[in-house]
Amino acid sequence: MCNLAMFSAKCFAIGVSDDIERTATWVMRNALETEEDTDGLVYLPSAVILVQNCVFKLFSLPLMRLQVTRSPEEDGPATTGVMVQKADIHEVRFSQSRWLYWRRRFQEISRHHDPTVAAQAKKGFMAMISCGRLLDLFVLGELGFEKHLQQAMWEELKRSGKVSVDGDEININLDWVDVDAKSESQQD
């Protein structure tokens, strides 16, 4: 499954076929929008591969959609996962609200009791957290997270005496995304 996800993500990222959006939606829905059980977790590595390899393409889909009209048949799967429906998100295609939901699910799954699952989810979250900022777009939570991440890295730099530190060398708290989110939304 991971090899197919990697191939699909790379093809999608470079624009080989926009039809791969349906596959990406299916993987993300099965990994992040279903009740957490063993079946859903099977798709987690593929979802992480997708966001690591075509995060900008995924994020920009709603923006590109404003310029292109497609038929309902081209929209891909006409359903969202149960958990997304419970969260009152009804867009069946990629949208910013769905994007934020997926990021939140990666954040939640990063607390999983299985360290392998938790580490996978953290990778997915980290791949998504700065996408909007790097595209010069506002995404709720990114600025606050970045501020806390830089502060933690600076403190580790001073403490260790090293010339540079990597994010893997510090304890990154994914909940930093929520710390300043309310004030960020008021500034927007």
Buried (B, 14 or more C-beta within 10 A) or exposed (E): EEEEBBBBBBBBBEEEEBEBBBBBBBBBBBBBBBEBEEEBBEBBBBBBBBBBBBBEBBBBBBEEBEEEEEEEEEBBBEEBBEBBEEBEBEBBBBBBBBBBBBBBBBBBBBEBEEEEBBEBBBBBBBBBBBBBBEBEEBBBBBBBBBEBBEEBBEEBBEEEEEEEBEEEBBEBEBEBBBBBBEEBEEEE
